[in-house]
Amino acid sequence: MKKKNIFLTILCALCIISSCIVTSFYPNVSTATPTKLPETLEQNLTAFILAKKLEQDPKYEYITFEKDTPEDIQKDIKKGLDSSLSSAKNIFENDPNFFYTCDVNNKITSKQFNVNVKKKDTRYYDTLDSNTLNVTDNIVNLINYNSEKYYEYYGGTYYCDGKPFPGYTLHMPSDVVLTFYIPAVLNYDNTSLIDFLDLDADQYAYFFMTAFLICSAIIALYVFLNKYAYEKEACIFRHVNNWLFEPAFILFLTIDALLASGTCILTTYSIEGTFLHILNRYHIELSQPIVYGVNILAWSITLFFIGLSVYWLKCQFTASVKDWFFHKTWIGKFILYFSNKVEQIISTDLSDEILKKYIIFSICLILILAFISLLNIPFFSFFIVVISLIGISIVGYKKIKNVQSQYQDILHMTEDLSSGNFE
């Protein structure tokens, strides 16, 4: 086997092996218990604890208002909080992803709570009471969900629509203990709880970025350490050797960004179970192997293009800076082309009086009109005028050269005729 094929084979193997290793960590990431409850979930759990207390004791007075608090504010707060309690109770009692046991003054209620469930099989597993919750902020947000006015609390003062008012006191029950868990693999049918979860949590982004950087570094190191002589002959790689810098840079940057973004989204949906749920919804067989197969393919393609991008970058260092600039960049090629044209004009024989006068006239015309344009019209119009004049001068120059050529042909024919050559 030729060395160029060995290089390509090892590169593909590295991409596939790295992809398999990354996807093998998916279960560990999906079952990693977050260190903190999402804010919206915590707020609704606060409401659920109050609702469970009221379920056992309907006369429980969970909120009292300070003296001189306006009646309209009291009614609005009570209405908004009652609506939030009712909504939270309805969601957690019926959502297929929420399992709990609640002890209210030694009266226990539960919903399909499995005491033997392992924490590694859950997304969240926690025990809450009033001492473990950020009660004040949670209640203010719960009130604002359904109230007609807007309430705030900061600096020890309550505000309604930006104006301070005496406030209220919330009486969280001390005899309620809620133990709950949310499974790692979510059920997406008839669920509202998912709206409370940070499914694109930092743990997914952190995992993807860590895995992506490590795998990319391995691929980049392998490409950089290999001999350029072997790489430039390999399939696909040999086609990018002479690509110009600017279009190639934009192309590789765009493709790598799109592939990395797509793989990140696919990774997130696979870890959280969305991809698997979609396949199961359509009763696709071998759904779990398909999830892993698609992820391995996506990671492999992304890493391969990272390797191809690194190789193209390596190609930029195979020539001197001067050669690279003038032969591998658009700007360099344009400067080189323009320089050659200028050199041709400079080296033109100006002994012909007509050509000499035309060039002098063109230069004077360009300078005079450019100066006038600069004084009277905006810069963009000035730029257009100058370019147009240069174009007219170049066209005129070529026409004169054409006339000169035809004139020389006539002279040669005349000389031939005078010497008796009638052919």
N, C-alpha and C positions, 0 to 999 in steps of 0.2 A: 504493500500500500504506500502511495506517495505521501511525502511529509505534509503536503498541503491538505490531503484528505484526513491525515491523523489530527492535524490542528482543528479542522472543522468538526470531526467526530468527538474529540475531547470537549470542545466548546459546547456542543449540543448536549453531551452527557452531563456537563456541569450545570447547564440550565435546567435540565430535567430533574437531576438529583436535588438541586437547591429548591426547586419548586415542590418536590415531594416532601422535603424536610419542613418547609414553611407550612404546607397544608396539614401536615401531621400535628401541628400545634393548635389547629383550629379548636378542637374540643377543650383544650386547656384554657384558651382565651375566652370562649363562650361561657365557661362555668366559673370563671374568676369572679368572686364576689366583689362588687364595687365597694369602695370605702365609705361612700356617702350616698344617701338616698337622693334622687332627683328632687328638686325644689317643689315641682307641681305634685309629685307623688306624696311627699311629706305633708303638704298642705291638705290634701284630700284625706290622708290617713288621720290627721288631726280632727277633721270633720267627722270621720267614721267613728273615732273613739267617742266623741260627744254623742253621736247618733245612737251608738250602742248603749251608752249610759241612759239616754232618754227612752230607749226601748224598754229597759228594765224599770226605769223610774220616770214616768211621764211628767211628774211634778217637779223634777229636778230643775232648779233655777241656775242656769249656766251663765247668765249674763245679767249684771245690774248696772244701772247708769248713775253717774255722778249727779249731784244736785245742780239744777239750772240747765241741764242738757235739754235742748228744745225737743218738743214732742215729735216733730216731723223727722228729726234725726234719729230719735229712738225707734220709731216705726220703720224707717228705712233700713237701719242697721239690723234690726230683728228680722225683717223680711228677707234681706239679702243673706244673712247667716242661716236662717231656717231653710232657704232654698238650697244652699250649699250642702247642709247636713243631709237633706233628703236625697240630693243628687249623688253624694258620695256613698250613702248607704245602698242606693239602688245599683250603683256600679260594682261595688265590692261584693255585694251579695250575689250578683248574677254573672260576673265576669268569669269566663272559663280559665283564666290565667291567675286567679287569685284564690289562695287557700289559707284559711285562718282558723284559729281558736281564740276566743275572747272570754276572759274571766272578769265578770262585773260583780264585785262583792260576793265572790264564791259561786256565782251562777254562771255556768259555762255554756257558751254557744259556739258552734263551729261549722265549717263548710268543707267537707272532704279533706280534712287535714290529716296528712299521713305522718305520724310521729316517727316513722322509720326512714323518712326521706333524708338523703344525704345532701349536705350543703353544696357539694361539688356538682350536684344535679340541679341546682337552683341558680337563678339570676340574682335574686334577693332573698335573704332569710334573716329575719330580725324580730326582736321583741321590743315593743314600745309601750311607754306610759307617758303621762304628762310631763315627767321630769326629763325625758329624752327628746322632747320636741321644742322647736323654736316657736312657741305658742303665739306670742304677740304678733310677729310678722305674718305667720300663717293665717291667723284670724283676720287681720286687715285685708289680706289678699282674697280670702274666702268671701268676705263681705262685699268686696268690689266686684266679684264675679256677677252678682245678681242685683246690686243696688242701683238706684237711680242717681245717686251722688257719688263723689269720689273721695275716699278717705285715706289719710296718711298718719303715720306715727313716727316722729323723730324728735330727739332732744327732750324726751319725756313729756311731749305735748301731742295731743290729738288734733287733727285738722280735718275739716269737711269743706271740700272745694276750695282749699287754700286758706280757710279761716279757722282759727282755733276754737275748740269747744271743750266743755268740762271733761268729756270722755266717758269711759265705761270700764267695768272690771269683769274680766272673764274668770269663771270658776271652773277650771278643768278638774274632772273627777280624779281623785287619788286612789280609787279602788278599782280602776280598769286597767287590765294588762292585756295587750293584743300581741299575739304571736302569729306571724304570717310568713308565707314564702311564695315566690313567683318562679315557676320552672324555667330552666335554661332554654328549653325548646318551647317557643310560644305557639299558642293556638290562635290563628289570625281570623277565625270565624266568630262573628258576634262579640267582638271585644272592643271596649273603649279604653281599657287600661293601658294599651300600647301608647296612647297619646300622652300618658304621664311618664313614659320611660325614655331615657336618653339612649336610644338604640344606636346612635352614632357617637357613643361615648368616647371619652379620651382614650380609654383602654384599647379600642379598635384602631384608632389613628396612631397611637403610640406603637402598637404591635406592628401595623403595616409599615410605618416609617423605619422602625428598627430592622425588620426583616428585609425590606427593600434596600436599605443602605448597606447592610452586611452582604447580601447576595450580589448587589451591583459592584461592591468593592472586590469581591472574589472574581467576578467576570472581568472587570477592568484590569485587575492585576495579572490575570492569565493572558489577556490580549497584549498588554504592554510588555510582558516578559518574553513573549514568543518572538521569533525572528520574523522581521518584516518580509524577507524573501519568500517565506512559506505562506504567510498570510495573504500577500497580494495576488497569489495564484489560486487561492481557494474560491470555490463557487460562491456567488453573490458578492463576496468581498472584493474580487477583482474589478467589479463594475463601478466601484465608488472611488477608485484611485485618483482619477483626474477630474472629479466633480469640482466645479468652482466653489469657492468658500462661501459666498453670501447665500446662494440658493440652497446649498447643502446644509448650511448651519440652520436656516429657517426650517427646512424639511425635517432634519433629525430632531430639532427642538420640538416641533409640532407633534411628530409621531411619538416620540418618547413621552411627551406630556399627556397625550391622549391615551396611550397604552397604560401609563402609570395611573392615571385617573380612573380609567375603566377597571383596571385590576383592583384598585382600592375599593371602588364601589362593589365589585363582585365579591371581594374578600369580606367586606362588612355584611352584605346580605347573606353570605354563606355562613358566617360565624353566628349571626343572630337568628338564623333559621328561616329567613324569608324565602331564599331560593329553594330550599327543600320543601317548604310549604306549598309553593307554586307548583312544583312537580307533583306533589302528593294530591293537590287539588284536582289535577287532570289525570290522576290515576296512572302516572307513568311508572313503569316497573324499573327496578334498580335505581331509584331516585337518589339514594345516598352515594353510590358509586359515580353516578353522573355528576353530582355536585363536585366531588373531588376531582373527577376527570377534567371537567371544564376549568376548574381552578388551576390545576397543574398545567393545562394547555395555555391558559392566559398568562400565568407567571413565566412559563418557558418562553413564549413569544416576546414578552416584555423584556426579559433578561437577554434574549438573543439580540434584540434591537439595541439594547444598552451596549452589548459587546461590539456590534457593528458601528455604533456611534463612536465608541472609544477608538476603534480601528481607524475610522475616518479622521479623528482628531490626531491620531498618531501619524497619519499620512502627511499632515501639515508640517511635520518636523523633519521630513526626509530630504528637504531641499534647503538651500540657503535662503535667508530672509529676502534677498533681492529677487531670486528666481521665483520664490513662492509668491511674492507680491505682484510681480509683473506677469506671471503665467497661471496663477491659481485664484486670482481675485478679479471681480468685474472692474473694480476701481483701477487696479494695476493695468489690466488689459486696455481700458479706455485711455489711461495716461500714455501708455506705450503707443497706441494707435494715433492719438493726437500728436505726440512728439514726432512720430514718423512723418505725418502729414506736414507739420511745421518745417521739418528738416527738408522735405521735398520742395517746399515753397522757397525756403532760404537758398537752397542749392540751385534754383532755377536760373538759367542764363538770362540776365536782364539786359543783354546787349541790344535786344530788339526794342526800339524806341517806343512802339505802340504799347507793348506789354509793360514796359517800365512806367510809362505815364499812367496806364490803367491802375497799376498797383498803388502808385503814389496817390492817385485820385481816390481810390477806394479807402485807403487808410485815412486820408483827410476827411472824407465824407463820414466815415464811421465815428471819428473823434468829434467832429463838429456836431453832428446830429445827436450823438450820445450826450454831449455836454448840454445841448439845448433841452433834450428830453429829461435829463436829470434835474434841471431847474424848474420845469413846468408840469411834469406828470409824476404820478406815484412810482415807487421803485419797481413794482411788478410790470407796469407798462413800459418803463424804461428798459427793463430786462428783455421784454418781448421785442422792442424796437431794435436793440443792439443785436439780438440773435437774428432777426430778420435781415438786417443790413449785412451781417457777416455772411448769411446764406446767399444774399443777392451777389455779394462780392465774389464768393466762391463759384457760383454758377457763371458769372461773367468771366471769371478767370478761365474756367474750363472751355467756354465758348471761344475765347480768344485763342487758347491753345489749339482748339480744333481748327479754327481758321488758319492759324500758322501752319499746322500740319498739311492742310489742303494746299496752301500756298507753296510749301516746299515741294509737294508732289507735282504741282504745275511747273515749277522751275526745273525739276528733274526731267519731266517730259519734254519741255522746251529745249533743254540741253541735248537730249537724245535726238530730237528732230533736227536740230542744227548740225549734228554730227552725222546725219544720214541714216539713223536708226529709226525706220518707220514702223517697226513692229510694236 
